[in-house]
Amino acid sequence: MAENENIVLLTDDEGNEVEFEHIDTVEMNEEMYVLLLPVKEPDDGVVILKFEEVDGEEILVGVEDDEEAQAVLDLYNLSTEE
């Protein structure tokens, strides 16, 4: 069985590895966001992470602000309607 190129493996805050399907990467307000869907629990919904620079290294962090997350999701939905 061929591996899905859209599957990414991330480590959570507790050190657990979790598989996600990469749905899309979008740019909003000069920030880059990644939309991911948990492979084992897709009913949990889309996870939105944002790239941030910490100590000169780019990391992904969760989007805590509900309005920011909704704006990213709305932008993604608009792009898929075209």
PDB file of N, CA, C and O in Angstrom:
ATOM      1  N   MET A   1       0.839  -1.179   0.000  1.00  0.00           N
ATOM      2  CA  MET A   1       0.000   0.000   0.000  1.00  0.00           C
ATOM      3  C   MET A   1       0.885   1.244   0.000  1.00  0.00           C
ATOM      4  O   MET A   1       1.802   1.349   0.814  1.00  0.00           O
ATOM      5  N   ALA A   2       0.621   2.175  -0.893  1.00  0.00           N
ATOM      6  CA  ALA A   2       1.412   3.394  -0.995  1.00  0.00           C
ATOM      7  C   ALA A   2       1.078   4.339   0.150  1.00  0.00           C
ATOM      8  O   ALA A   2      -0.073   4.451   0.572  1.00  0.00           O
ATOM      9  N   GLU A   3       2.119   5.021   0.647  1.00  0.00           N
ATOM     10  CA  GLU A   3       1.895   5.996   1.711  1.00  0.00           C
ATOM     11  C   GLU A   3       1.271   7.256   1.142  1.00  0.00           C
ATOM     12  O   GLU A   3       1.584   7.669   0.025  1.00  0.00           O
ATOM     13  N   ASN A   4       0.400   7.854   1.907  1.00  0.00           N
ATOM     14  CA  ASN A   4      -0.242   9.095   1.507  1.00  0.00           C
ATOM     15  C   ASN A   4       0.723  10.249   1.766  1.00  0.00           C
ATOM     16  O   ASN A   4       1.159  10.457   2.898  1.00  0.00           O
ATOM     17  N   GLU A   5       1.051  10.991   0.725  1.00  0.00           N
ATOM     18  CA  GLU A   5       1.969  12.120   0.854  1.00  0.00           C
ATOM     19  C   GLU A   5       1.418  13.211   1.745  1.00  0.00           C
ATOM     20  O   GLU A   5       2.181  14.026   2.264  1.00  0.00           O
ATOM     21  N   ASN A   6       0.108  13.245   1.934  1.00  0.00           N
ATOM     22  CA  ASN A   6      -0.518  14.302   2.714  1.00  0.00           C
ATOM     23  C   ASN A   6      -0.562  13.996   4.203  1.00  0.00           C
ATOM     24  O   ASN A   6      -1.135  14.777   4.962  1.00  0.00           O
ATOM     25  N   ILE A   7       0.015  12.898   4.644  1.00  0.00           N
ATOM     26  CA  ILE A   7       0.013  12.537   6.053  1.00  0.00           C
ATOM     27  C   ILE A   7       1.266  13.118   6.711  1.00  0.00           C
ATOM     28  O   ILE A   7       2.386  12.922   6.240  1.00  0.00           O
ATOM     29  N   VAL A   8       1.042  13.837   7.812  1.00  0.00           N
ATOM     30  CA  VAL A   8       2.159  14.392   8.584  1.00  0.00           C
ATOM     31  C   VAL A   8       2.068  13.856  10.005  1.00  0.00           C
ATOM     32  O   VAL A   8       0.979  13.615  10.525  1.00  0.00           O
ATOM     33  N   LEU A   9       3.205  13.677  10.608  1.00  0.00           N
ATOM     34  CA  LEU A   9       3.299  13.168  11.962  1.00  0.00           C
ATOM     35  C   LEU A   9       3.789  14.299  12.858  1.00  0.00           C
ATOM     36  O   LEU A   9       4.884  14.826  12.661  1.00  0.00           O
ATOM     37  N   LEU A  10       2.973  14.668  13.845  1.00  0.00           N
ATOM     38  CA  LEU A  10       3.341  15.739  14.766  1.00  0.00           C
ATOM     39  C   LEU A  10       3.403  15.191  16.180  1.00  0.00           C
ATOM     40  O   LEU A  10       2.738  14.209  16.510  1.00  0.00           O
ATOM     41  N   THR A  11       4.204  15.834  17.006  1.00  0.00           N
ATOM     42  CA  THR A  11       4.310  15.459  18.410  1.00  0.00           C
ATOM     43  C   THR A  11       3.564  16.482  19.239  1.00  0.00           C
ATOM     44  O   THR A  11       3.810  17.683  19.126  1.00  0.00           O
ATOM     45  N   ASP A  12       2.643  16.004  20.079  1.00  0.00           N
ATOM     46  CA  ASP A  12       1.867  16.929  20.896  1.00  0.00           C
ATOM     47  C   ASP A  12       2.662  17.347  22.141  1.00  0.00           C
ATOM     48  O   ASP A  12       3.802  16.924  22.331  1.00  0.00           O
ATOM     49  N   ASP A  13       2.049  18.175  22.976  1.00  0.00           N
ATOM     50  CA  ASP A  13       2.720  18.699  24.167  1.00  0.00           C
ATOM     51  C   ASP A  13       3.106  17.619  25.166  1.00  0.00           C
ATOM     52  O   ASP A  13       3.984  17.822  26.005  1.00  0.00           O
ATOM     53  N   GLU A  14       2.449  16.472  25.072  1.00  0.00           N
ATOM     54  CA  GLU A  14       2.728  15.368  25.998  1.00  0.00           C
ATOM     55  C   GLU A  14       3.721  14.359  25.417  1.00  0.00           C
ATOM     56  O   GLU A  14       4.001  13.333  26.036  1.00  0.00           O
ATOM     57  N   GLY A  15       4.249  14.652  24.228  1.00  0.00           N
ATOM     58  CA  GLY A  15       5.234  13.776  23.599  1.00  0.00           C
ATOM     59  C   GLY A  15       4.643  12.650  22.766  1.00  0.00           C
ATOM     60  O   GLY A  15       5.376  11.778  22.299  1.00  0.00           O
ATOM     61  N   ASN A  16       3.324  12.656  22.573  1.00  0.00           N
ATOM     62  CA  ASN A  16       2.666  11.631  21.763  1.00  0.00           C
ATOM     63  C   ASN A  16       2.715  12.008  20.293  1.00  0.00           C
ATOM     64  O   ASN A  16       2.504  13.166  19.934  1.00  0.00           O
ATOM     65  N   GLU A  17       2.996  11.022  19.440  1.00  0.00           N
ATOM     66  CA  GLU A  17       2.985  11.267  18.004  1.00  0.00           C
ATOM     67  C   GLU A  17       1.562  11.060  17.484  1.00  0.00           C
ATOM     68  O   GLU A  17       0.912  10.062  17.797  1.00  0.00           O
ATOM     69  N   VAL A  18       1.094  12.015  16.689  1.00  0.00           N
ATOM     70  CA  VAL A  18      -0.260  11.976  16.155  1.00  0.00           C
ATOM     71  C   VAL A  18      -0.188  12.206  14.650  1.00  0.00           C
ATOM     72  O   VAL A  18       0.495  13.120  14.186  1.00  0.00           O
ATOM     73  N   GLU A  19      -0.902  11.364  13.884  1.00  0.00           N
ATOM     74  CA  GLU A  19      -0.948  11.500  12.427  1.00  0.00           C
ATOM     75  C   GLU A  19      -2.099  12.417  12.021  1.00  0.00           C
ATOM     76  O   GLU A  19      -3.209  12.324  12.544  1.00  0.00           O
ATOM     77  N   PHE A  20      -1.800  13.301  11.077  1.00  0.00           N
ATOM     78  CA  PHE A  20      -2.789  14.207  10.524  1.00  0.00           C
ATOM     79  C   PHE A  20      -2.724  14.163   9.012  1.00  0.00           C
ATOM     80  O   PHE A  20      -1.667  13.919   8.431  1.00  0.00           O
ATOM     81  N   GLU A  21      -3.862  14.401   8.376  1.00  0.00           N
ATOM     82  CA  GLU A  21      -3.889  14.605   6.935  1.00  0.00           C
ATOM     83  C   GLU A  21      -3.797  16.101   6.687  1.00  0.00           C
ATOM     84  O   GLU A  21      -4.596  16.873   7.217  1.00  0.00           O
ATOM     85  N   HIS A  22      -2.822  16.512   5.883  1.00  0.00           N
ATOM     86  CA  HIS A  22      -2.656  17.922   5.536  1.00  0.00           C
ATOM     87  C   HIS A  22      -3.730  18.293   4.522  1.00  0.00           C
ATOM     88  O   HIS A  22      -3.732  17.789   3.399  1.00  0.00           O
ATOM     89  N   ILE A  23      -4.632  19.167   4.917  1.00  0.00           N
ATOM     90  CA  ILE A  23      -5.725  19.593   4.053  1.00  0.00           C
ATOM     91  C   ILE A  23      -5.274  20.737   3.150  1.00  0.00           C
ATOM     92  O   ILE A  23      -5.487  20.704   1.938  1.00  0.00           O
ATOM     93  N   ASP A  24      -4.644  21.757   3.756  1.00  0.00           N
ATOM     94  CA  ASP A  24      -4.207  22.915   2.973  1.00  0.00           C
ATOM     95  C   ASP A  24      -3.332  23.803   3.852  1.00  0.00           C
ATOM     96  O   ASP A  24      -3.317  23.677   5.076  1.00  0.00           O
ATOM     97  N   THR A  25      -2.613  24.693   3.201  1.00  0.00           N
ATOM     98  CA  THR A  25      -1.865  25.756   3.863  1.00  0.00           C
ATOM     99  C   THR A  25      -2.364  27.056   3.274  1.00  0.00           C
ATOM    100  O   THR A  25      -2.408  27.209   2.053  1.00  0.00           O
ATOM    101  N   VAL A  26      -2.743  27.997   4.130  1.00  0.00           N
ATOM    102  CA  VAL A  26      -3.278  29.270   3.657  1.00  0.00           C
ATOM    103  C   VAL A  26      -2.522  30.422   4.305  1.00  0.00           C
ATOM    104  O   VAL A  26      -1.981  30.297   5.404  1.00  0.00           O
ATOM    105  N   GLU A  27      -2.499  31.544   3.597  1.00  0.00           N
ATOM    106  CA  GLU A  27      -1.878  32.751   4.119  1.00  0.00           C
ATOM    107  C   GLU A  27      -2.971  33.770   4.404  1.00  0.00           C
ATOM    108  O   GLU A  27      -3.862  34.005   3.588  1.00  0.00           O
ATOM    109  N   MET A  28      -2.874  34.376   5.603  1.00  0.00           N
ATOM    110  CA  MET A  28      -3.819  35.406   5.988  1.00  0.00           C
ATOM    111  C   MET A  28      -3.074  36.424   6.848  1.00  0.00           C
ATOM    112  O   MET A  28      -2.399  36.065   7.813  1.00  0.00           O
ATOM    113  N   ASN A  29      -3.207  37.691   6.484  1.00  0.00           N
ATOM    114  CA  ASN A  29      -2.567  38.769   7.249  1.00  0.00           C
ATOM    115  C   ASN A  29      -1.075  38.518   7.456  1.00  0.00           C
ATOM    116  O   ASN A  29      -0.546  38.713   8.550  1.00  0.00           O
ATOM    117  N   GLU A  30      -0.411  38.087   6.395  1.00  0.00           N
ATOM    118  CA  GLU A  30       1.025  37.828   6.382  1.00  0.00           C
ATOM    119  C   GLU A  30       1.449  36.721   7.343  1.00  0.00           C
ATOM    120  O   GLU A  30       2.614  36.653   7.734  1.00  0.00           O
ATOM    121  N   GLU A  31       0.517  35.862   7.722  1.00  0.00           N
ATOM    122  CA  GLU A  31       0.791  34.702   8.571  1.00  0.00           C
ATOM    123  C   GLU A  31       0.431  33.453   7.774  1.00  0.00           C
ATOM    124  O   GLU A  31      -0.477  33.481   6.943  1.00  0.00           O
ATOM    125  N   MET A  32       1.148  32.351   8.031  1.00  0.00           N
ATOM    126  CA  MET A  32       0.874  31.086   7.354  1.00  0.00           C
ATOM    127  C   MET A  32       0.207  30.132   8.338  1.00  0.00           C
ATOM    128  O   MET A  32       0.641  29.977   9.479  1.00  0.00           O
ATOM    129  N   TYR A  33      -0.863  29.498   7.859  1.00  0.00           N
ATOM    130  CA  TYR A  33      -1.647  28.572   8.668  1.00  0.00           C
ATOM    131  C   TYR A  33      -1.730  27.226   7.959  1.00  0.00           C
ATOM    132  O   TYR A  33      -1.727  27.159   6.730  1.00  0.00           O
ATOM    133  N   VAL A  34      -1.804  26.161   8.742  1.00  0.00           N
ATOM    134  CA  VAL A  34      -1.931  24.815   8.214  1.00  0.00           C
ATOM    135  C   VAL A  34      -3.239  24.225   8.737  1.00  0.00           C
ATOM    136  O   VAL A  34      -3.529  24.290   9.931  1.00  0.00           O
ATOM    137  N   LEU A  35      -4.019  23.651   7.829  1.00  0.00           N
ATOM    138  CA  LEU A  35      -5.261  22.978   8.206  1.00  0.00           C
ATOM    139  C   LEU A  35      -5.007  21.480   8.147  1.00  0.00           C
ATOM    140  O   LEU A  35      -4.608  20.947   7.111  1.00  0.00           O
ATOM    141  N   LEU A  36      -5.241  20.802   9.271  1.00  0.00           N
ATOM    142  CA  LEU A  36      -4.966  19.380   9.406  1.00  0.00           C
ATOM    143  C   LEU A  36      -6.197  18.649   9.917  1.00  0.00           C
ATOM    144  O   LEU A  36      -7.004  19.209  10.658  1.00  0.00           O
ATOM    145  N   LEU A  37      -6.329  17.399   9.514  1.00  0.00           N
ATOM    146  CA  LEU A  37      -7.433  16.561   9.972  1.00  0.00           C
ATOM    147  C   LEU A  37      -6.836  15.333  10.657  1.00  0.00           C
ATOM    148  O   LEU A  37      -6.051  14.614  10.039  1.00  0.00           O
ATOM    149  N   PRO A  38      -7.190  15.073  11.926  1.00  0.00           N
ATOM    150  CA  PRO A  38      -6.637  13.901  12.617  1.00  0.00           C
ATOM    151  C   PRO A  38      -7.023  12.616  11.885  1.00  0.00           C
ATOM    152  O   PRO A  38      -8.196  12.405  11.578  1.00  0.00           O
ATOM    153  N   VAL A  39      -6.050  11.769  11.610  1.00  0.00           N
ATOM    154  CA  VAL A  39      -6.297  10.541  10.857  1.00  0.00           C
ATOM    155  C   VAL A  39      -7.171   9.580  11.659  1.00  0.00           C
ATOM    156  O   VAL A  39      -8.117   9.010  11.115  1.00  0.00           O
ATOM    157  N   LYS A  40      -6.869   9.394  12.939  1.00  0.00           N
ATOM    158  CA  LYS A  40      -7.603   8.412  13.749  1.00  0.00           C
ATOM    159  C   LYS A  40      -8.943   8.942  14.252  1.00  0.00           C
ATOM    160  O   LYS A  40      -9.849   8.155  14.527  1.00  0.00           O
ATOM    161  N   GLU A  41      -9.083  10.246  14.374  1.00  0.00           N
ATOM    162  CA  GLU A  41     -10.315  10.850  14.903  1.00  0.00           C
ATOM    163  C   GLU A  41     -10.803  11.978  13.995  1.00  0.00           C
ATOM    164  O   GLU A  41     -10.892  13.122  14.440  1.00  0.00           O
ATOM    165  N   PRO A  42     -11.126  11.677  12.718  1.00  0.00           N
ATOM    166  CA  PRO A  42     -11.532  12.757  11.801  1.00  0.00           C
ATOM    167  C   PRO A  42     -12.798  13.487  12.240  1.00  0.00           C
ATOM    168  O   PRO A  42     -13.018  14.635  11.853  1.00  0.00           O
ATOM    169  N   ASP A  43     -13.632  12.828  13.047  1.00  0.00           N
ATOM    170  CA  ASP A  43     -14.854  13.490  13.521  1.00  0.00           C
ATOM    171  C   ASP A  43     -14.547  14.609  14.516  1.00  0.00           C
ATOM    172  O   ASP A  43     -15.420  15.421  14.822  1.00  0.00           O
ATOM    173  N   ASP A  44     -13.306  14.656  15.024  1.00  0.00           N
ATOM    174  CA  ASP A  44     -12.911  15.738  15.927  1.00  0.00           C
ATOM    175  C   ASP A  44     -12.815  17.070  15.189  1.00  0.00           C
ATOM    176  O   ASP A  44     -12.792  18.129  15.817  1.00  0.00           O
ATOM    177  N   GLY A  45     -12.759  17.020  13.862  1.00  0.00           N
ATOM    178  CA  GLY A  45     -12.734  18.230  13.057  1.00  0.00           C
ATOM    179  C   GLY A  45     -11.336  18.699  12.708  1.00  0.00           C
ATOM    180  O   GLY A  45     -10.336  18.108  13.115  1.00  0.00           O
ATOM    181  N   VAL A  46     -11.299  19.770  11.950  1.00  0.00           N
ATOM    182  CA  VAL A  46     -10.052  20.335  11.442  1.00  0.00           C
ATOM    183  C   VAL A  46      -9.291  21.030  12.565  1.00  0.00           C
ATOM    184  O   VAL A  46      -9.867  21.737  13.391  1.00  0.00           O
ATOM    185  N   VAL A  47      -7.982  20.807  12.569  1.00  0.00           N
ATOM    186  CA  VAL A  47      -7.083  21.484  13.496  1.00  0.00           C
ATOM    187  C   VAL A  47      -6.362  22.559  12.706  1.00  0.00           C
ATOM    188  O   VAL A  47      -5.841  22.290  11.623  1.00  0.00           O
ATOM    189  N   ILE A  48      -6.327  23.781  13.239  1.00  0.00           N
ATOM    190  CA  ILE A  48      -5.654  24.886  12.563  1.00  0.00           C
ATOM    191  C   ILE A  48      -4.435  25.280  13.390  1.00  0.00           C
ATOM    192  O   ILE A  48      -4.540  25.625  14.567  1.00  0.00           O
ATOM    193  N   LEU A  49      -3.275  25.217  12.739  1.00  0.00           N
ATOM    194  CA  LEU A  49      -2.017  25.595  13.375  1.00  0.00           C
ATOM    195  C   LEU A  49      -1.406  26.754  12.616  1.00  0.00           C
ATOM    196  O   LEU A  49      -1.656  26.939  11.425  1.00  0.00           O
ATOM    197  N   LYS A  50      -0.600  27.532  13.321  1.00  0.00           N
ATOM    198  CA  LYS A  50       0.036  28.706  12.719  1.00  0.00           C
ATOM    199  C   LYS A  50       1.547  28.580  12.875  1.00  0.00           C
ATOM    200  O   LYS A  50       2.040  28.121  13.906  1.00  0.00           O
ATOM    201  N   PHE A  51       2.281  28.997  11.832  1.00  0.00           N
ATOM    202  CA  PHE A  51       3.737  29.027  11.913  1.00  0.00           C
ATOM    203  C   PHE A  51       4.166  30.237  12.739  1.00  0.00           C
ATOM    204  O   PHE A  51       3.722  31.358  12.490  1.00  0.00           O
ATOM    205  N   GLU A  52       5.036  30.001  13.726  1.00  0.00           N
ATOM    206  CA  GLU A  52       5.632  31.076  14.512  1.00  0.00           C
ATOM    207  C   GLU A  52       7.121  30.816  14.624  1.00  0.00           C
ATOM    208  O   GLU A  52       7.572  29.671  14.597  1.00  0.00           O
ATOM    209  N   GLU A  53       7.875  31.896  14.748  1.00  0.00           N
ATOM    210  CA  GLU A  53       9.311  31.756  14.921  1.00  0.00           C
ATOM    211  C   GLU A  53       9.637  31.885  16.404  1.00  0.00           C
ATOM    212  O   GLU A  53       9.284  32.871  17.051  1.00  0.00           O
ATOM    213  N   VAL A  54      10.318  30.868  16.928  1.00  0.00           N
ATOM    214  CA  VAL A  54      10.732  30.852  18.332  1.00  0.00           C
ATOM    215  C   VAL A  54      12.220  30.521  18.366  1.00  0.00           C
ATOM    216  O   VAL A  54      12.640  29.468  17.888  1.00  0.00           O
ATOM    217  N   ASP A  55      13.008  31.423  18.930  1.00  0.00           N
ATOM    218  CA  ASP A  55      14.455  31.231  19.025  1.00  0.00           C
ATOM    219  C   ASP A  55      15.079  30.919  17.671  1.00  0.00           C
ATOM    220  O   ASP A  55      15.968  30.075  17.567  1.00  0.00           O
ATOM    221  N   GLY A  56      14.599  31.615  16.625  1.00  0.00           N
ATOM    222  CA  GLY A  56      15.146  31.440  15.292  1.00  0.00           C
ATOM    223  C   GLY A  56      14.676  30.191  14.574  1.00  0.00           C
ATOM    224  O   GLY A  56      15.133  29.900  13.469  1.00  0.00           O
ATOM    225  N   GLU A  57      13.771  29.453  15.187  1.00  0.00           N
ATOM    226  CA  GLU A  57      13.264  28.218  14.584  1.00  0.00           C
ATOM    227  C   GLU A  57      11.761  28.351  14.347  1.00  0.00           C
ATOM    228  O   GLU A  57      11.032  28.858  15.198  1.00  0.00           O
ATOM    229  N   GLU A  58      11.308  27.889  13.176  1.00  0.00           N
ATOM    230  CA  GLU A  58       9.889  27.946  12.859  1.00  0.00           C
ATOM    231  C   GLU A  58       9.183  26.730  13.444  1.00  0.00           C
ATOM    232  O   GLU A  58       9.584  25.590  13.206  1.00  0.00           O
ATOM    233  N   ILE A  59       8.113  26.989  14.224  1.00  0.00           N
ATOM    234  CA  ILE A  59       7.341  25.900  14.816  1.00  0.00           C
ATOM    235  C   ILE A  59       5.865  26.119  14.518  1.00  0.00           C
ATOM    236  O   ILE A  59       5.450  27.215  14.142  1.00  0.00           O
ATOM    237  N   LEU A  60       5.083  25.066  14.690  1.00  0.00           N
ATOM    238  CA  LEU A  60       3.632  25.161  14.538  1.00  0.00           C
ATOM    239  C   LEU A  60       3.010  25.270  15.922  1.00  0.00           C
ATOM    240  O   LEU A  60       3.345  24.508  16.829  1.00  0.00           O
ATOM    241  N   VAL A  61       2.098  26.230  16.075  1.00  0.00           N
ATOM    242  CA  VAL A  61       1.394  26.399  17.341  1.00  0.00           C
ATOM    243  C   VAL A  61      -0.102  26.422  17.070  1.00  0.00           C
ATOM    244  O   VAL A  61      -0.545  26.837  15.999  1.00  0.00           O
ATOM    245  N   GLY A  62      -0.865  25.978  18.036  1.00  0.00           N
ATOM    246  CA  GLY A  62      -2.313  25.969  17.904  1.00  0.00           C
ATOM    247  C   GLY A  62      -2.883  27.374  17.893  1.00  0.00           C
ATOM    248  O   GLY A  62      -2.369  28.267  18.567  1.00  0.00           O
ATOM    249  N   VAL A  63      -3.941  27.566  17.130  1.00  0.00           N
ATOM    250  CA  VAL A  63      -4.635  28.846  17.096  1.00  0.00           C
ATOM    251  C   VAL A  63      -5.685  28.804  18.197  1.00  0.00           C
ATOM    252  O   VAL A  63      -6.654  28.050  18.112  1.00  0.00           O
ATOM    253  N   GLU A  64      -5.490  29.615  19.225  1.00  0.00           N
ATOM    254  CA  GLU A  64      -6.382  29.617  20.380  1.00  0.00           C
ATOM    255  C   GLU A  64      -7.580  30.547  20.196  1.00  0.00           C
ATOM    256  O   GLU A  64      -8.645  30.317  20.767  1.00  0.00           O
ATOM    257  N   ASP A  65      -7.400  31.594  19.396  1.00  0.00           N
ATOM    258  CA  ASP A  65      -8.454  32.596  19.193  1.00  0.00           C
ATOM    259  C   ASP A  65      -9.506  32.048  18.225  1.00  0.00           C
ATOM    260  O   ASP A  65      -9.206  31.770  17.064  1.00  0.00           O
ATOM    261  N   ASP A  66     -10.739  31.895  18.713  1.00  0.00           N
ATOM    262  CA  ASP A  66     -11.813  31.332  17.884  1.00  0.00           C
ATOM    263  C   ASP A  66     -12.098  32.176  16.647  1.00  0.00           C
ATOM    264  O   ASP A  66     -12.386  31.628  15.583  1.00  0.00           O
ATOM    265  N   GLU A  67     -12.022  33.500  16.769  1.00  0.00           N
ATOM    266  CA  GLU A  67     -12.282  34.376  15.616  1.00  0.00           C
ATOM    267  C   GLU A  67     -11.192  34.216  14.563  1.00  0.00           C
ATOM    268  O   GLU A  67     -11.483  34.188  13.367  1.00  0.00           O
ATOM    269  N   GLU A  68      -9.949  34.114  14.997  1.00  0.00           N
ATOM    270  CA  GLU A  68      -8.835  33.919  14.063  1.00  0.00           C
ATOM    271  C   GLU A  68      -8.989  32.575  13.351  1.00  0.00           C
ATOM    272  O   GLU A  68      -8.825  32.497  12.134  1.00  0.00           O
ATOM    273  N   ALA A  69      -9.303  31.518  14.103  1.00  0.00           N
ATOM    274  CA  ALA A  69      -9.484  30.195  13.512  1.00  0.00           C
ATOM    275  C   ALA A  69     -10.630  30.203  12.505  1.00  0.00           C
ATOM    276  O   ALA A  69     -10.513  29.620  11.427  1.00  0.00           O
ATOM    277  N   GLN A  70     -11.733  30.858  12.848  1.00  0.00           N
ATOM    278  CA  GLN A  70     -12.879  30.916  11.939  1.00  0.00           C
ATOM    279  C   GLN A  70     -12.538  31.690  10.669  1.00  0.00           C
ATOM    280  O   GLN A  70     -12.976  31.321   9.580  1.00  0.00           O
ATOM    281  N   ALA A  71     -11.757  32.765  10.805  1.00  0.00           N
ATOM    282  CA  ALA A  71     -11.351  33.545   9.635  1.00  0.00           C
ATOM    283  C   ALA A  71     -10.489  32.701   8.697  1.00  0.00           C
ATOM    284  O   ALA A  71     -10.640  32.782   7.478  1.00  0.00           O
ATOM    285  N   VAL A  72      -9.592  31.897   9.254  1.00  0.00           N
ATOM    286  CA  VAL A  72      -8.750  31.009   8.440  1.00  0.00           C
ATOM    287  C   VAL A  72      -9.620  29.973   7.740  1.00  0.00           C
ATOM    288  O   VAL A  72      -9.443  29.706   6.551  1.00  0.00           O
ATOM    289  N   LEU A  73     -10.554  29.395   8.475  1.00  0.00           N
ATOM    290  CA  LEU A  73     -11.453  28.398   7.898  1.00  0.00           C
ATOM    291  C   LEU A  73     -12.322  29.008   6.796  1.00  0.00           C
ATOM    292  O   LEU A  73     -12.537  28.380   5.760  1.00  0.00           O
ATOM    293  N   ASP A  74     -12.818  30.217   7.011  1.00  0.00           N
ATOM    294  CA  ASP A  74     -13.604  30.903   6.002  1.00  0.00           C
ATOM    295  C   ASP A  74     -12.785  31.163   4.734  1.00  0.00           C
ATOM    296  O   ASP A  74     -13.279  30.995   3.619  1.00  0.00           O
ATOM    297  N   LEU A  75     -11.533  31.573   4.922  1.00  0.00           N
ATOM    298  CA  LEU A  75     -10.638  31.816   3.779  1.00  0.00           C
ATOM    299  C   LEU A  75     -10.410  30.522   3.010  1.00  0.00           C
ATOM    300  O   LEU A  75     -10.427  30.521   1.779  1.00  0.00           O
ATOM    301  N   TYR A  76     -10.197  29.424   3.722  1.00  0.00           N
ATOM    302  CA  TYR A  76     -10.022  28.126   3.068  1.00  0.00           C
ATOM    303  C   TYR A  76     -11.280  27.762   2.285  1.00  0.00           C
ATOM    304  O   TYR A  76     -11.194  27.345   1.130  1.00  0.00           O
ATOM    305  N   ASN A  77     -12.440  27.917   2.903  1.00  0.00           N
ATOM    306  CA  ASN A  77     -13.709  27.584   2.223  1.00  0.00           C
ATOM    307  C   ASN A  77     -13.912  28.421   0.979  1.00  0.00           C
ATOM    308  O   ASN A  77     -14.396  27.917  -0.035  1.00  0.00           O
ATOM    309  N   LEU A  78     -13.550  29.693   1.039  1.00  0.00           N
ATOM    310  CA  LEU A  78     -13.661  30.559  -0.143  1.00  0.00           C
ATOM    311  C   LEU A  78     -12.757  30.064  -1.274  1.00  0.00           C
ATOM    312  O   LEU A  78     -13.148  30.064  -2.442  1.00  0.00           O
ATOM    313  N   SER A  79     -11.557  29.646  -0.913  1.00  0.00           N
ATOM    314  CA  SER A  79     -10.605  29.204  -1.941  1.00  0.00           C
ATOM    315  C   SER A  79     -11.042  27.901  -2.584  1.00  0.00           C
ATOM    316  O   SER A  79     -10.693  27.649  -3.737  1.00  0.00           O
ATOM    317  N   THR A  80     -11.787  27.071  -1.888  1.00  0.00           N
ATOM    318  CA  THR A  80     -12.210  25.793  -2.453  1.00  0.00           C
ATOM    319  C   THR A  80     -13.477  25.937  -3.292  1.00  0.00           C
ATOM    320  O   THR A  80     -13.819  25.042  -4.065  1.00  0.00           O
ATOM    321  N   GLU A  81     -14.172  27.067  -3.139  1.00  0.00           N
ATOM    322  CA  GLU A  81     -15.387  27.311  -3.923  1.00  0.00           C
ATOM    323  C   GLU A  81     -15.096  27.759  -5.342  1.00  0.00           C
ATOM    324  O   GLU A  81     -15.955  27.666  -6.219  1.00  0.00           O
ATOM    325  N   GLU A  82     -13.889  28.244  -5.566  1.00  0.00           N
ATOM    326  CA  GLU A  82     -13.538  28.803  -6.886  1.00  0.00           C
ATOM    327  C   GLU A  82     -13.378  27.741  -7.925  1.00  0.00           C
ATOM    328  O   GLU A  82     -13.085  28.047  -9.081  1.00  0.00           O
TER     329      GLU A  82
END
